[in-house]
């Protein structure tokens, strides 16, 4: 039986995006890209970026998508079937043939080591080099990355979340190669896959008037959504009520019992959207307000606390990582999942049961009466730099990044994402379907090292791809943006993670019933005094300077 990762032909009420949770808004994780910038003037170390010549945008024209998007706006196109006999877009092995070390994050289980990993061995063969790849789970990544920096152990190429790095411009100037001369303006044409990256994404990579990194683009697929196991719902005659918060809560009660729970985590982003809490910040240069201060925050926290108190959330939710939560969904232990649209294809890395199907639910307004605004995802997922120690090899290492960023539809993308035919994937028509060996061996974090614009593609079912594309196209005009995305605040970079972590601890205490919901107001006041107000002021200044050109 064909398996599917969603239900095709879904209306706007059935398949949409959600928003960020507190940890993202507090500057703790991959969505905290408002902490990285090319415009803000939050500290002297930032310097003047006004005269930086950005890399030229040269869209790749060698592959035609079936359904066009708008990469500059972060709206993904779609490919219904992979090209037959896809062409290579990279001429020969990239780089200089020397060993290459990588440090990168992952949201999937760790793969086997090189000696027992056929994909890794073939990757080295195609790169013409021996690679050392340190793959770190996202939950541990910030601490591991900062420890690696402190120990001066960064390898040749390192990927990271900008919001995880205190005083980011200083770190980059001290530890990262200056890539300006190699990427600025028309120079990027030497790296066609990188020239294919949309302009907005480079905002995350320019500090002190210099280009230090390569962005991994996302956009609308970085929105966070509520998935349901639609096949289980249908087989049991259940339906998730998304007409109001009350209806959603009652549905969670119906889905919970025995060894099954409705939720693998508390979906605070979903609840916050129900209460129309803004996308991280609201306002403009004349007056910004943090989403933490919104009047409905305590309502959203109370709704989340109630889900936990009534046992509708898996008891290990607060300690599990993303792969474990996805395993619960695949096994049917949990029936809902809160995660990004870009994480959707990762379900194909799990052994899926026959008929497996996901549906994505639109957040309703809490009191009913329509759908809630959804939060647009960040233009960039993470960024990748080259070590200053490897600066003499920077051109060759950019060539390696150019290889990993090969566009969807190319031979290189097929290999990087699906491995070898007959080993890591089999073909259904022209579409690659991962084998068990492929699911086990492929997860080396390639898509976080470098990647071209995201393309919707579900190889098992093109109708699913079209349904997702249709909904994101319909969603695009309605999303709410974070007004400070791409701007820099020195206080956010230096102190945001610490004060955000403290706020996050209070959030967890509230959800688990250790503190009352009323503790939120005092926690936000502490956050503001500890740096939140300074962050606001610096973002306001950055917005004003951006408006002045």
QUITAJO-V697630 format. One record per pair of residues at least 6 apart in sequence whose C-alpha atoms are under 7 Angstrom apart, sorted by the first residue. I is the first residue (numbers start at 1). J is the second residue. If there is no record, write none. Layout:
# QUITAJO-V697630
i: {I,I}
j: {J,J}
This chain:
# QUITAJO-V697630
i: {1,1,2,2,3,3,3,4,4,4,4,4,5,5,5,6,6,6,6,7,7,7,7,8,8,8,9,10,12,13,13,14,14,14,14,15,15,15,15,15,16,16,16,16,16,16,17,17,17,17,17,18,18,18,18,18,18,18,18,18,19,19,19,19,19,19,19,20,20,20,21,21,22,23,23,24,24,24,25,25,26,26,27,27,27,27,27,28,28,28,28,28,29,29,29,30,30,30,31,31,32,33,33,33,33,33,34,34,34,34,34,35,35,35,35,35,35,35,36,36,36,36,36,36,37,37,37,37,37,37,37,38,38,38,38,38,38,38,38,39,39,39,39,39,40,40,40,40,40,41,41,42,42,42,42,43,45,45,45,46,46,46,47,47,48,48,49,49,49,52,52,53,53,54,54,55,55,55,55,55,55,56,56,56,56,57,57,57,57,57,58,58,59,59,60,63,65,65,65,66,66,66,67,67,67,68,68,69,69,69,70,71,71,72,72,72,74,74,74,74,75,75,76,76,76,77,77,77,78,78,78,78,78,79,79,79,80,80,80,81,81,81,81,82,82,82,83,83,84,86,86,86,87,87,88,88,88,89,90,93,93,93,94,94,94,94,95,95,95,95,96,97,97,98,99,99,99,100,100,100,100,100,101,101,101,101,101,101,102,102,102,102,102,102,102,103,103,103,103,103,103,103,104,104,104,104,104,104,104,104,104,105,105,105,105,105,105,105,106,106,106,106,106,107,107,107,107,108,108,109,110,111,111,111,111,111,112,114,114,117,119,119,119,124,124,135,135,139,142,148,154,155,156,156,156,157,157,157,157,158,158,158,159,159,159,159,159,159,160,160,160,161,161,162,163,164,165,166,166,166,167,167,167,168,169,169,172,175,175,176,176,176,176,176,177,177,177,177,177,178,178,178,179,179,180,180,182,182,188,188,189,191,191,193,193,193,193,193,194,194,196,197,197,197,200,201,201,201,201,202,203,204,204,205,205,205,205,205,206,212,213,213,213,214,214,214,215,215,215,215,216,216,216,216,216,216,216,217,217,217,217,217,217,218,218,218,218,218,218,219,219,219,219,220,220,221,221,221,221,222,222,222,222,222,223,223,223,223,223,224,224,224,224,225,225,225,225,225,226,226,226,226,226,226,227,227,227,227,227,227,227,228,228,228,228,228,228,229,229,229,229,229,230,230,230,231,231,231,233,240,240,241,241,241,242,242,242,242,243,243,244,244,244,244,244,245,245,252,252,253,255,255,256,256,259,260,260,261,261,261,261,261,261,262,262,262,262,262,263,263,263,263,263,263,263,264,264,264,264,264,264,265,265,265,265,266,266,267,268,270,271,272,273,273,273,273,274,274,274,274,274,275,275,275,275,276,276,277,277,277,278,279,279,279,279,279,280,280,280,281,281,281,281,281,281,282,282,282,282,283,284,285,285,285,285,286,287,288,288,292,293,298,298,301,301,302,304,305,305,305,305,307,308,308,328,329,329,329,330,349,350,362,363,363,364,364,364,365,365,373,373,373,374,374,375,375,375,376,376,376,382,384,386,401,404,404,404,405,405,405,406,406,406,406,407,407,408,416,418,418,418,418,418,419,419,419,423,424,424,424,424,425,425,425,425,425,426,426,426,426,427,431,432,433,433,456,456,457,458,458,484,487,487,488,489,489,489,491,491,491,492,495,499,499,503,503,506,509,510,510}
j: {354,355,354,355,354,355,356,355,356,357,460,461,356,357,358,357,358,359,464,357,358,359,464,463,464,467,467,467,471,361,362,359,360,361,362,359,360,361,362,471,225,360,361,362,471,472,223,224,225,362,374,223,224,225,226,269,270,363,374,375,223,224,269,270,273,374,375,224,269,375,268,269,504,29,504,30,31,32,32,280,496,500,35,163,496,497,500,163,164,497,500,501,161,163,164,161,381,382,378,381,163,162,163,378,485,486,484,485,486,487,488,162,163,487,488,489,492,493,162,163,204,486,487,488,203,204,206,207,486,487,488,49,203,204,206,207,486,487,488,49,487,488,542,546,487,488,489,539,542,488,542,488,489,490,538,490,169,170,208,169,207,208,208,209,208,209,207,208,209,209,210,184,185,184,185,183,184,185,186,188,195,185,186,188,195,195,196,197,198,199,195,196,195,196,196,409,77,78,79,78,79,80,77,78,79,77,78,75,76,77,76,198,453,198,199,200,218,219,220,379,219,220,454,455,456,455,456,469,455,456,457,465,469,455,456,457,457,462,465,430,431,459,462,409,430,431,409,430,430,409,410,411,410,411,410,411,412,410,403,126,127,128,127,399,400,403,396,397,399,400,396,128,129,129,129,130,131,129,130,131,132,156,131,132,133,155,156,157,132,133,134,155,156,157,158,133,134,135,155,157,158,159,134,135,136,158,159,160,445,448,449,135,136,137,138,141,445,448,135,136,137,138,445,137,138,322,323,323,443,323,443,440,441,442,443,444,441,120,121,441,419,441,442,130,131,444,445,321,164,154,387,387,386,387,390,384,385,386,387,384,385,386,382,383,384,385,448,449,382,383,384,382,383,382,493,497,493,493,494,495,490,493,494,493,207,208,212,387,388,212,385,386,387,388,212,386,387,388,391,210,211,212,211,212,210,211,188,395,194,195,195,399,402,402,405,406,407,452,402,405,452,217,452,453,379,215,217,379,380,215,486,215,486,211,212,213,214,215,212,385,383,384,385,383,384,385,380,382,383,384,380,381,382,383,448,450,451,379,380,381,451,452,453,378,379,380,381,453,454,377,378,379,380,376,377,340,341,342,377,340,341,342,377,378,340,341,375,376,377,338,339,340,341,338,339,340,341,360,336,337,338,339,360,361,336,337,338,358,359,360,361,335,336,337,358,359,360,335,336,357,358,359,357,358,359,355,356,357,239,248,251,247,248,251,248,362,363,364,364,368,364,365,366,367,368,366,367,262,312,312,261,262,262,312,333,333,334,312,313,314,333,334,335,312,313,334,335,336,312,313,314,334,335,336,337,313,314,317,325,334,337,313,314,317,318,304,313,338,304,363,300,300,363,372,373,374,363,364,365,366,372,296,300,365,366,372,373,291,294,296,291,291,375,480,481,482,290,291,482,288,289,290,291,482,483,288,289,290,483,289,540,540,541,543,544,540,540,536,540,524,524,517,520,511,517,517,511,510,511,512,513,313,511,512,334,335,336,337,352,439,439,371,371,372,370,371,372,371,372,478,479,480,479,480,479,480,481,479,480,481,448,449,394,450,446,450,451,450,451,452,412,413,451,452,413,452,455,446,424,425,432,434,438,425,438,442,437,434,435,437,438,432,433,434,435,438,432,433,434,435,433,459,459,459,460,465,469,465,464,465,539,539,542,539,535,538,539,531,534,535,535,531,527,530,523,527,523,515,516,517}
